[in-house]
Amino acid sequence: MTIHFYLKHFPLHASPFSEGVTKAVHGLSSGLVAQGRSVTILGEGPESGVRKSEYGYEIRVFPATNTHASFQIAPELTTFLATSLTSTDRVILNGIFHRSVYAVSTQLKRLGIPYVVAPHDPYHPAIFQKNKLIKSVYWHLKEAPMLRSAAAVQILDARHAQWLQKRGINTPTIALPNGFESQDVIPEELLTWQTNPIPTLYFLGRLDAYNKGLDLLLEAIAQIKQIVPPIPLKLVLQGPDWGDRETLKAQTVKLGIESFVTFLDPNFTARSAELAMQYDIFCIPSRFEGFSLSALEAMLAARVILISTVAGLAPHVEISGCGLTIEPTVEGIRSGILALLQRREQWFAMGRSGREYALTHLRWESIAAQALPFYRSLGECSLGQCSEDQERTGLR
């Protein structure tokens, strides 16, 4: 059995560590290799070729016919799927509302090869609100049929299955969290904790106001700044601009909080944990969120976490006691920030607890070991029907 991951933009030579989904595919692939499995990552792009990565998995990038979203996939990829895969192979398709993922799924269905859809985001109602009409049409014509024909849907938190079921998708689900790489971990001797004179919140990720709830975060900061006597607080937002940076800056001016908010360009040379270690509270108030690798990496830096309840990491934050989970509303974020500020003397212990929990439970090697029984069972578990043995392994 060879396990294939399809991620259209997976790079042939560039680092896979600068973007969330790419990091997740790399991490799980590396973990599966460590379990003795053969893994190939399939992609499309201007730079095509085949190579064995230093982590043991193979990368095959096929020459793309286009660089924009399209239902057409590379002709060489089409040939590869038809001639090199068998029904004993497993294919995990990575992406949500992605035309090429749908196109590959239709070919695999014709070939009789089981596939898993890994959307990396929950089908939460909030994800349907932006571009509502387009997503509604695409859901009914493409996304839902693809999910129903899948052998399974790979989700990042068992709670995310409810959003599939509420939309009429009863395909079995595989719940696997994201993990971390050894290079994500700051050695114990280099780990520092110093609370800033003025408590500082930190967001690291793409500047997507709606998805990440950054507009809500700014509104919450503005409300806190109106409290008398004043509560000292700063916010730092860092990451690539997804078109909302100037809008968010304008919002800070409108709210009168521009002197309390700093925008930083992305830093792709430092580890996320190293960046997070400079601040006090890592904040990810997303309206919808698959997991949040950046928050996991902040846990490895022993930071306190404030995270939306919908995120796949949220239950791990609650269990470890390293922070608070909040509803992605202005009031929810405001209340969460104020609650954490009142617990300042506990931040060190909370951060250490989160780090130890992550080191123990969220390694890619152990997550890959959980995945293998699921992948082996996919041949007999498709179209929503599983045997009792498969139910016992956790495929639901």
GIQUICOR-V124190 format. One record per residue. RES is the residue in one small letter. OMEGA is omega in whole degrees, 0 to 359 (none if undefined). Layout:
[[RES/OMEGA] [RES/OMEGA]]
//
This chain:
[[m/172] [t/179] [i/180] [h/173] [f/174] [y/173] [l/191] [k/188] [h/180] [f/187] [p/177] [l/184] [h/184] [a/180] [s/176] [p/189] [f/185] [s/182] [e/192] [g/183] [v/178] [t/178] [k/181] [a/179] [v/177] [h/184] [g/181] [l/177] [s/179] [s/179] [g/179] [l/175] [v/178] [a/176] [q/177] [g/182] [r/175] [s/185] [v/175] [t/175] [i/182] [l/179] [g/176] [e/180] [g/180] [p/176] [e/184] [s/178] [g/181] [v/174] [r/175] [k/181] [s/179] [e/180] [y/172] [g/178] [y/179] [e/175] [i/175] [r/178] [v/184] [f/182] [p/184] [a/176] [t/178] [n/180] [t/180] [h/180] [a/184] [s/174] [f/177] [q/175] [i/183] [a/179] [p/180] [e/175] [l/177] [t/179] [t/181] [f/181] [l/184] [a/188] [t/187] [s/182] [l/175] [t/181] [s/177] [t/178] [d/178] [r/181] [v/177] [i/183] [l/188] [n/178] [g/179] [i/184] [f/184] [h/186] [r/182] [s/176] [v/176] [y/182] [a/179] [v/180] [s/181] [t/178] [q/179] [l/178] [k/178] [r/182] [l/181] [g/181] [i/181] [p/176] [y/177] [v/174] [v/176] [a/187] [p/181] [h/171] [d/176] [p/175] [y/180] [h/180] [p/182] [a/183] [i/181] [f/186] [q/178] [k/187] [n/191] [k/184] [l/181] [i/181] [k/179] [s/179] [v/181] [y/179] [w/185] [h/184] [l/189] [k/190] [e/182] [a/177] [p/178] [m/180] [l/180] [r/181] [s/181] [a/174] [a/178] [a/172] [v/182] [q/182] [i/186] [l/181] [d/181] [a/180] [r/183] [h/178] [a/183] [q/183] [w/173] [l/183] [q/180] [k/177] [r/174] [g/178] [i/181] [n/176] [t/178] [p/179] [t/173] [i/180] [a/179] [l/178] [p/168] [n/181] [g/181] [f/175] [e/180] [s/180] [q/177] [d/189] [v/173] [i/179] [p/184] [e/184] [e/179] [l/182] [l/180] [t/174] [w/173] [q/178] [t/180] [n/178] [p/172] [i/181] [p/186] [t/174] [l/183] [y/171] [f/176] [l/181] [g/181] [r/181] [l/178] [d/190] [a/185] [y/182] [n/188] [k/177] [g/183] [l/175] [d/178] [l/179] [l/179] [l/177] [e/180] [a/177] [i/180] [a/179] [q/179] [i/181] [k/178] [q/182] [i/178] [v/358] [p/185] [p/176] [i/180] [p/184] [l/173] [k/178] [l/176] [v/178] [l/182] [q/177] [g/180] [p/181] [d/175] [w/176] [g/187] [d/185] [r/182] [e/177] [t/179] [l/176] [k/178] [a/179] [q/178] [t/178] [v/181] [k/181] [l/180] [g/182] [i/185] [e/180] [s/181] [f/185] [v/179] [t/175] [f/179] [l/175] [d/179] [p/177] [n/183] [f/181] [t/181] [a/174] [r/180] [s/180] [a/178] [e/178] [l/183] [a/184] [m/181] [q/188] [y/187] [d/185] [i/175] [f/190] [c/179] [i/188] [p/190] [s/171] [r/171] [f/186] [e/179] [g/183] [f/185] [s/174] [l/181] [s/177] [a/175] [l/180] [e/174] [a/174] [m/179] [l/176] [a/178] [a/177] [r/172] [v/187] [i/168] [l/190] [i/178] [s/182] [t/185] [v/184] [a/180] [g/179] [l/187] [a/179] [p/180] [h/175] [v/180] [e/182] [i/183] [s/181] [g/185] [c/180] [g/182] [l/172] [t/186] [i/171] [e/182] [p/175] [t/179] [v/181] [e/179] [g/180] [i/180] [r/182] [s/180] [g/178] [i/181] [l/179] [a/180] [l/179] [l/179] [q/182] [r/187] [r/181] [e/180] [q/187] [w/182] [f/181] [a/179] [m/180] [g/179] [r/179] [s/178] [g/179] [r/182] [e/179] [y/181] [a/180] [l/183] [t/193] [h/191] [l/174] [r/181] [w/181] [e/180] [s/177] [i/177] [a/178] [a/176] [q/185] [a/188] [l/178] [p/178] [f/183] [y/179] [r/186] [s/189] [l/182] [g/181] [e/184] [c/180] [s/179] [l/172] [g/183] [q/181] [c/175] [s/179] [e/179] [d/180] [q/177] [e/181] [r/179] [t/176] [g/178] [l/188] [r/none]]
//
